[in-house]
Amino acid sequence: MTDSTIPTARLGDDGPEVGVQGLGCMGMSFAYGPTDTDASRATLERALELGVTLYDTADAYGAGENERFLAPFFGAHREEVVVATKFALSIPPDEPTRRIVRNDAPYIREAVEASLRRLDLDVIDLYYMHRRDVNVPIEETVGVMADLVREGKVKHLGLSEVTGEELRAAQAVHPIAAVQSEWSLFSRDIEAGVVPAARDLGVALVPYSPLGRGFLTGSFADADQDLTRDDFRRQQPRFTGDNAAANAALLAPVRTVAEAHGATLGQIALAWVQQRARVHGLPVIPIPGTRKPTRVEENTGAARIVLTEDELSLLEPIAEKVAGDRYADMTFTSAGRE
């Protein structure tokens, strides 16, 4: 391994070995305003060159468009990449902006077949339950997912936004390779129950939005003023009005640490997440999203930054001071059920 590539970690006790940083692909075709297809394809290729091997998508991202977009890249590099996708957010045909959480067996079987077709794959490497339907016992949902493994349609199982108790119940049915939840300098609620459970069970943590949806990079300060009207961050409480102003002030210690390392704000935010692996004693593979090759280079550079204990102490108080929830409706997050 050269100095320009990132180290690796394993997804769960028996899961695949991947680069310690993955790539969130949602924004390449969904949620973050206008996209550049050529730049996104170049980003995928550059990420692979730098040792990024875990690529994250979902059937709900652009109503399947994100999976279709990624299919040619996955096909060209099938033996080099680990493909992760998700089910659970059903989109009514006549209401394209609505999402209905479903964990029932008929829906899961329909969803996996549709994802396999869109991705043009014979098997999905890591299949996540995207959100939890509390009306369906998690043991039942994971039982259906386990059947997909036995049938050769899925290799490994993942869960997203589950509580520690739900993770333990799921693991009793079938090994879980990874839990995906929001984890960043701004969002640390999973440390109370989810992280200890994952550590005890040998499950990897895959943090999404490790850059606070871009806010921790300093790339925008107020979603209403700085982002396009179709950017979904305008709907998130942390990024608008008085909350945005208060949260922007919290970046001061991040800037201090960044200056000491000659790094960007985003690199320090990512380095903090990467070091959660050592702090909590479990594999941590964040999946920052980007659509630019230069950002992938910047992000992967964070894997080589080691923060001192003094620097970690300086960053420690940030999360408890954040104004606003990470979603307007926290019902379908693990924090909403803990």
C-alpha positions in Angstrom: 0.0 0.0 0.0 1.4 3.4 -1.0 1.2 6.5 1.1 -1.6 7.8 -1.2 -4.1 5.1 -0.4 -6.0 4.6 2.8 -5.8 1.7 5.2 -8.5 -1.0 5.5 -10.9 -2.3 8.1 -13.4 -5.2 8.2 -17.2 -4.8 8.2 -18.1 -7.0 11.1 -16.4 -10.2 12.3 -17.0 -12.0 9.0 -17.7 -9.1 6.6 -15.6 -7.8 3.7 -12.4 -5.8 4.2 -12.8 -2.3 2.9 -11.0 1.0 2.9 -11.5 2.8 6.2 -13.4 5.5 4.4 -16.3 4.8 2.0 -18.2 7.0 -0.4 -21.7 8.1 0.0 -23.2 8.4 -3.5 -26.7 9.8 -2.8 -25.8 13.4 -3.8 -24.7 12.2 -7.3 -28.3 12.1 -8.4 -30.4 13.2 -5.5 -31.1 15.7 -2.7 -28.2 18.2 -3.0 -29.2 20.3 -5.9 -27.8 20.3 -9.5 -25.4 17.5 -10.4 -22.6 17.0 -12.9 -22.7 13.5 -14.3 -19.2 13.6 -15.7 -17.7 15.0 -12.5 -19.5 12.3 -10.4 -18.2 9.5 -12.6 -14.7 10.9 -12.3 -15.2 11.1 -8.5 -16.1 7.4 -8.4 -12.9 6.5 -10.3 -10.7 8.7 -8.2 -12.1 7.3 -5.0 -11.2 3.8 -6.1 -7.7 4.8 -7.0 -7.3 6.2 -3.4 -8.4 2.9 -1.8 -12.1 3.7 -1.3 -13.9 0.4 -1.9 -17.2 0.7 0.0 -19.8 2.6 -2.2 -23.2 3.4 -0.5 -26.5 3.9 -2.3 -30.2 3.2 -1.6 -33.3 2.4 -3.7 -34.9 5.6 -2.4 -32.2 7.9 -3.7 -33.9 9.5 -6.7 -36.5 6.6 -6.8 -33.9 4.2 -8.0 -31.9 6.6 -10.2 -28.8 6.6 -8.0 -28.6 2.8 -8.3 -29.0 3.0 -12.1 -26.3 5.7 -12.3 -23.8 3.6 -10.3 -24.4 0.4 -12.2 -21.8 0.9 -15.0 -19.1 1.8 -12.5 -19.9 -1.3 -10.4 -19.9 -3.5 -13.5 -16.5 -2.2 -14.6 -15.0 -2.8 -11.2 -17.0 -5.6 -9.7 -14.1 -7.5 -8.1 -12.7 -4.3 -6.5 -15.8 -2.7 -4.9 -18.2 -3.5 -2.1 -21.7 -2.4 -3.1 -24.1 -1.3 -0.3 -27.7 -0.5 -0.9 -30.8 -0.3 1.2 -34.6 -1.0 1.3 -37.4 0.3 3.5 -38.5 3.7 2.1 -41.3 2.9 -0.2 -42.3 5.7 -2.7 -45.9 5.8 -3.7 -46.1 6.1 -7.6 -48.6 9.0 -7.3 -46.6 10.8 -4.6 -43.0 10.9 -5.6 -41.9 13.1 -2.6 -43.5 10.9 0.0 -41.7 8.0 1.8 -43.5 5.1 3.6 -41.4 3.0 5.9 -41.9 -0.7 5.2 -40.1 -3.7 6.7 -42.6 -6.5 5.7 -41.5 -9.6 3.8 -43.4 -9.0 0.5 -41.9 -5.5 0.2 -38.4 -6.6 1.1 -38.5 -9.3 -1.6 -39.8 -6.9 -4.1 -37.2 -4.3 -3.2 -34.2 -6.6 -3.4 -35.2 -7.8 -6.9 -35.7 -4.2 -8.1 -32.3 -3.2 -6.7 -30.5 -6.1 -8.3 -32.1 -5.2 -11.7 -31.1 -1.5 -11.4 -27.6 -2.3 -10.2 -27.3 -5.0 -12.9 -25.8 -7.3 -10.2 -26.3 -11.0 -9.3 -25.7 -10.3 -5.6 -25.6 -7.3 -3.3 -22.6 -7.2 -1.0 -24.2 -5.3 1.9 -27.9 -4.9 2.2 -29.3 -2.5 4.8 -32.7 -2.0 6.3 -32.8 1.8 5.7 -35.3 2.7 8.5 -37.2 0.7 11.1 -40.9 0.0 10.9 -41.8 -0.4 14.6 -45.0 -2.3 13.5 -42.9 -5.2 12.3 -40.8 -7.1 14.8 -37.2 -6.6 13.9 -36.6 -10.4 14.3 -39.1 -10.9 11.5 -37.5 -8.4 9.2 -34.0 -9.7 9.7 -35.3 -13.2 9.2 -36.4 -12.3 5.7 -33.1 -10.6 5.1 -31.3 -13.8 6.3 -33.3 -15.8 3.7 -31.9 -13.5 1.0 -28.4 -14.4 2.2 -29.2 -18.1 2.0 -30.7 -17.6 -1.5 -27.5 -16.0 -2.7 -29.1 -12.6 -3.4 -27.2 -10.8 -0.6 -23.8 -11.5 1.0 -24.0 -9.5 4.3 -26.6 -7.6 6.3 -26.7 -4.1 7.6 -29.1 -1.9 9.6 -29.6 1.8 9.7 -30.8 4.0 12.5 -31.5 1.2 14.9 -31.2 1.3 18.7 -28.7 -0.8 20.7 -31.6 -3.0 21.8 -32.8 -3.5 18.3 -29.3 -4.3 17.1 -28.9 -7.0 19.8 -32.3 -8.5 18.8 -31.3 -8.5 15.1 -27.9 -10.1 15.8 -29.6 -13.0 17.6 -31.3 -13.9 14.3 -28.4 -13.4 11.9 -24.9 -11.8 12.0 -25.1 -8.1 11.2 -22.0 -6.7 9.5 -22.6 -3.0 9.9 -24.8 -0.4 11.4 -25.2 2.9 9.6 -26.2 6.0 11.6 -25.4 9.7 11.6 -22.2 10.3 13.6 -20.2 13.5 13.6 -18.9 16.4 15.8 -22.5 17.6 15.6 -24.3 14.3 16.1 -23.3 11.9 18.9 -26.5 10.4 20.2 -25.5 6.9 19.1 -22.7 6.8 21.6 -25.1 6.1 24.4 -26.5 2.7 23.3 -25.8 1.9 19.7 -22.0 2.1 19.8 -21.6 -0.1 22.9 -23.9 -2.7 21.4 -22.0 -2.7 18.1 -18.7 -3.1 20.0 -20.0 -6.0 22.1 -21.4 -7.8 19.0 -18.5 -7.2 16.7 -20.4 -5.0 14.3 -18.8 -2.1 12.4 -20.2 1.4 12.5 -20.7 3.2 9.2 -21.3 6.9 10.0 -23.3 8.8 7.4 -23.1 12.6 7.2 -19.7 12.6 9.1 -19.3 16.2 7.7 -22.6 17.4 9.1 -24.1 17.4 5.6 -21.3 19.8 4.6 -21.9 22.3 7.4 -18.7 21.2 9.3 -16.7 22.0 6.2 -17.7 25.7 6.3 -19.0 25.4 2.8 -22.3 27.0 3.7 -23.5 28.9 6.8 -27.3 29.2 6.3 -29.2 26.8 4.0 -31.9 29.3 3.1 -29.4 31.8 1.9 -26.6 29.7 0.5 -28.2 26.6 -1.0 -30.5 26.1 -4.0 -34.2 25.7 -3.5 -34.2 22.0 -4.3 -31.5 21.2 -1.7 -33.1 19.2 1.1 -30.8 20.7 3.8 -33.1 23.7 3.7 -35.6 21.4 5.5 -33.3 20.5 8.3 -33.6 22.6 11.5 -29.8 22.9 12.2 -29.0 24.7 9.0 -31.4 27.7 8.9 -32.2 30.8 10.9 -30.9 31.3 14.4 -29.9 27.7 14.6 -27.5 28.0 11.7 -26.0 31.2 13.2 -25.4 29.5 16.5 -24.0 26.3 15.0 -21.6 28.3 12.7 -20.0 29.7 15.8 -19.3 26.2 17.0 -16.8 25.7 14.2 -14.2 28.0 15.9 -12.3 25.1 17.7 -12.4 23.1 14.5 -10.7 25.9 12.7 -8.1 26.1 15.5 -7.2 22.4 15.1 -7.2 22.7 11.3 -4.7 25.5 11.3 -2.4 23.4 13.6 -2.4 20.6 11.1 -2.4 22.6 7.9 -5.7 20.9 7.1 -9.2 21.8 6.1 -12.2 22.0 8.5 -13.6 18.9 6.8 -10.5 16.9 7.3 -10.5 17.6 11.0 -14.2 16.6 11.2 -13.5 13.4 9.4 -10.3 12.7 11.4 -12.4 13.0 14.6 -14.9 10.4 13.3 -12.1 8.1 12.1 -10.6 8.2 15.6 -13.8 7.0 17.1 -12.5 3.6 16.2 -9.7 3.8 18.7 -11.8 5.7 21.3 -14.6 3.1 21.3 -12.8 0.0 20.2 -14.7 -1.0 17.0 -14.3 -0.6 13.2 -15.6 2.8 12.0 -15.9 3.4 8.3 -17.4 6.8 7.5 -19.1 7.4 4.2 -18.7 11.2 3.3 -20.5 12.1 0.2 -19.1 14.2 -2.6 -19.4 14.8 -6.3 -15.9 16.1 -6.9 -12.6 14.2 -7.3 -10.7 16.9 -5.4 -13.0 16.5 -2.4 -12.3 12.7 -2.4 -8.6 13.5 -2.3 -9.2 15.9 0.6 -11.5 13.5 2.5 -9.2 10.5 2.2 -6.3 12.7 3.4 -8.1 12.9 6.7 -7.4 9.2 7.3 -3.8 10.1 7.9 -4.4 12.9 10.4 -4.1 11.9 14.1 -5.6 14.3 16.6 -3.9 14.8 19.9 -5.6 14.3 23.2 -5.6 18.1 23.7 -7.2 18.6 20.3 -9.8 15.9 21.1 -10.6 17.7 24.3 -11.0 21.0 22.5 -13.5 19.4 20.1 -15.4 17.4 22.8 -17.9 20.0 23.9 -19.2 20.9 20.4 -22.1 18.3 20.1 -23.8 19.3 23.3 -24.1 22.9 22.1 -25.6 22.2 18.7 -28.9 24.0 18.1 -31.7 22.0 16.4 -32.4 18.3 15.7 -30.8 16.6 12.7 -34.2 16.0 11.2 -37.4 17.9 11.5 -39.0 14.6 12.4 -36.8 12.4 14.6 -39.4 9.6 14.8 -37.5 7.3 12.4 -34.1 7.7 14.0 -32.6 5.6 16.7 -32.5 8.7 19.0 -36.2 9.0 18.6 -36.7 5.5 20.1 -33.8 5.2 22.6 
